[in-house]
Amino acid sequence: MARAPLNMIDLCVKYKIKKLVAASSASVYGQAEDFPTTEKHHPYNNRTFYGACKTFNELMYRSYKDMYGLDYNTFRYFNVFGPRMDTEGKYTEVLIRWYYLIKEGKRPKIFGEGDQTMDFVYIDDIARATILGLTQDVSGEDFNVARGEEVSLKELCNALLKAMDSDLEPEFVPLPEERQKVEVGRRLASTEKAEKLLGFKAEVELEDGLRRLVAWLDGLEENSNDAHSKAVPCEEEAKAASEAICPAGSLRDLASRNLKTILLPTPGRSTPARFKLHHGLASRSARGRRRSRR
Ligand SMILES: NC(=O)c1ccc[n+]([C@@H]2O[C@H](COP(=O)([O-])OP(=O)(O)OC[C@H]3O[C@@H](n4cnc5c(N)ncnc54)[C@H](O)[C@@H]3O)[C@@H](O)[C@H]2O)c1
């Protein structure tokens, strides 16, 4: 979390990169004291290693600007969501966990009372802000990137249920002990600085963004099921998949046949491992992993 950004800015200096937009986070504020939280808020309430690294990184970029003239802006993203978000990592977002529960007809679980708030911002807005960070004549600044709207977990869950046309009710469960220290009760960004200096204002409404996220997740599911029905009974396909994991030529061939997912027989396991194909690269699929964890 600190080493990779350090390697990256060294490379930026070495290769005379014109400008860098660095991903920081609202986590630098920890549990903020003032709302809407401006970029001037102090970082000393952060209690996570992640937030500490983000704060360190911001200061590192600043010193590189002074030492080497590295042109940069840092963006304190708030709660980002949208297509291609991580669906399988250790820190998988609550939205993804809820989506899979709802898909299975199970009630989405909310930790605590669901009063904790977040400030959600859709990925297309993040992309637009990031480009503005590069193209506008502003440098060495930290920016909040958010909608500037407070949404409670309870509201978020109900909005997702609506986007999925589900009549399930959320289930409220006690906050697990390991979450108690890292849980942030409230997030609400001031978006004034980004608006004034970059001309950035988030445009995608939460409900619209959630519908787009659900459409993407549904698409992943359909591709996965489609490939399952195609590939499992077909020995030839399984063989091609095995070979595909290594040679790039075979992978491209599978991608050109519009196969989005491949199944690879795994010794010692009754179900094949599932890999996603994306731009000719194979990666272990979320669905396959999720199933194997259950
Ligand atoms: N998603 C959010 O809500 C959010 C909020 C605040 C800040 N951020 C920041 O935005 C950035 C992207 O977040 P994301 O949610 O898209 O995460 P992600 O996990 O979906 O993507 C992170 C990417 O970084 C790559 N990566 C990880 N370690 C690397 C390394 N050592 N060298 C090169 N690449 C490496 C991964 O392969 C992956 O492609 C991160 O810096 C994150 O801290 C995200």
The ligand as a Tripos MOL2 file, in Angstrom:
@<TRIPOS>MOLECULE
LIG
   44    48     1     0     0
SMALL
NO_CHARGES

@<TRIPOS>ATOM
      1 N1        -13.4200    1.3150   -4.5080 N.am      1 LIG1
      2 C1        -13.5190    2.2860   -3.6140 C.2       1 LIG1
      3 O1        -14.5960    2.5360   -3.0450 O.2       1 LIG1
      4 C2        -12.3310    3.1450   -3.2680 C.ar      1 LIG1
      5 C3        -12.4940    4.1850   -2.3390 C.ar      1 LIG1
      6 C4        -11.4010    4.9670   -2.0090 C.ar      1 LIG1
      7 C5        -10.1920    4.7410   -2.6210 C.ar      1 LIG1
      8 N2        -10.0410    3.7250   -3.5180 N.ar      1 LIG1
      9 C6         -8.7200    3.5290   -4.1040 C.3       1 LIG1
     10 O2         -8.8340    3.4490   -5.5170 O.3       1 LIG1
     11 C7         -7.8590    2.5240   -6.0360 C.3       1 LIG1
     12 C8         -8.5460    1.4640   -6.8510 C.3       1 LIG1
     13 O3         -9.4920    0.8180   -6.0180 O.3       1 LIG1
     14 P1        -10.4440   -0.3220   -6.5660 P.3       1 LIG1
     15 O4        -11.6210   -0.3690   -5.6740 O.co2     1 LIG1
     16 O5        -10.6330   -0.1310   -8.0320 O.co2     1 LIG1
     17 O6         -9.5770   -1.5870   -6.2550 O.3       1 LIG1
     18 P2         -9.4500   -2.9590   -7.0470 P.3       1 LIG1
     19 O7         -8.9470   -3.9290   -6.0480 O.co2     1 LIG1
     20 O8        -10.6910   -3.2430   -7.8210 O.co2     1 LIG1
     21 O9         -8.3030   -2.6460   -8.0800 O.3       1 LIG1
     22 C9         -6.9760   -2.4490   -7.6590 C.3       1 LIG1
     23 C10        -6.0460   -2.7520   -8.8320 C.3       1 LIG1
     24 O10        -4.7150   -2.5260   -8.4010 O.3       1 LIG1
     25 C11        -3.9060   -3.6190   -8.8400 C.3       1 LIG1
     26 N3         -2.7770   -3.7550   -7.9090 N.ar      1 LIG1
     27 C12        -2.8140   -4.1580   -6.6240 C.ar      1 LIG1
     28 N4         -1.5660   -4.1710   -6.0940 N.ar      1 LIG1
     29 C13        -0.7350   -3.7500   -7.0600 C.ar      1 LIG1
     30 C14         0.6550   -3.5520   -7.1330 C.ar      1 LIG1
     31 N5          1.4600   -3.7830   -6.0960 N.pl3     1 LIG1
     32 N6          1.1800   -3.0950   -8.2860 N.ar      1 LIG1
     33 C15         0.3820   -2.8470   -9.3650 C.ar      1 LIG1
     34 N7         -0.9500   -3.0350   -9.3460 N.ar      1 LIG1
     35 C16        -1.5040   -3.4750   -8.2240 C.ar      1 LIG1
     36 C17        -4.8290   -4.8060   -8.8040 C.3       1 LIG1
     37 O11        -4.3740   -5.8270   -9.6560 O.3       1 LIG1
     38 C18        -6.1410   -4.1960   -9.2950 C.3       1 LIG1
     39 O12        -6.2160   -4.1840  -10.6900 O.3       1 LIG1
     40 C19        -7.1170    1.9590   -4.8150 C.3       1 LIG1
     41 O13        -5.9510    2.7100   -4.6190 O.3       1 LIG1
     42 C20        -8.0880    2.2110   -3.6680 C.3       1 LIG1
     43 O14        -7.4050    2.3370   -2.4440 O.3       1 LIG1
     44 C21       -11.0930    2.9250   -3.8590 C.ar      1 LIG1
@<TRIPOS>BOND
     1     1     2 1
     2     2     3 2
     3     2     4 1
     4     4     5 ar
     5     4    44 ar
     6     5     6 ar
     7     6     7 ar
     8     7     8 ar
     9     8     9 1
    10     8    44 ar
    11     9    10 1
    12     9    42 1
    13    10    11 1
    14    11    12 1
    15    11    40 1
    16    12    13 1
    17    13    14 1
    18    14    15 2
    19    14    16 1
    20    14    17 1
    21    17    18 1
    22    18    19 2
    23    18    20 1
    24    18    21 1
    25    21    22 1
    26    22    23 1
    27    23    24 1
    28    23    38 1
    29    24    25 1
    30    25    26 1
    31    25    36 1
    32    26    27 ar
    33    26    35 ar
    34    27    28 ar
    35    28    29 ar
    36    29    30 ar
    37    29    35 ar
    38    30    31 1
    39    30    32 ar
    40    32    33 ar
    41    33    34 ar
    42    34    35 ar
    43    36    37 1
    44    36    38 1
    45    38    39 1
    46    40    41 1
    47    40    42 1
    48    42    43 1
@<TRIPOS>SUBSTRUCTURE
     1 LIG1         1 GROUP 0 **** ****
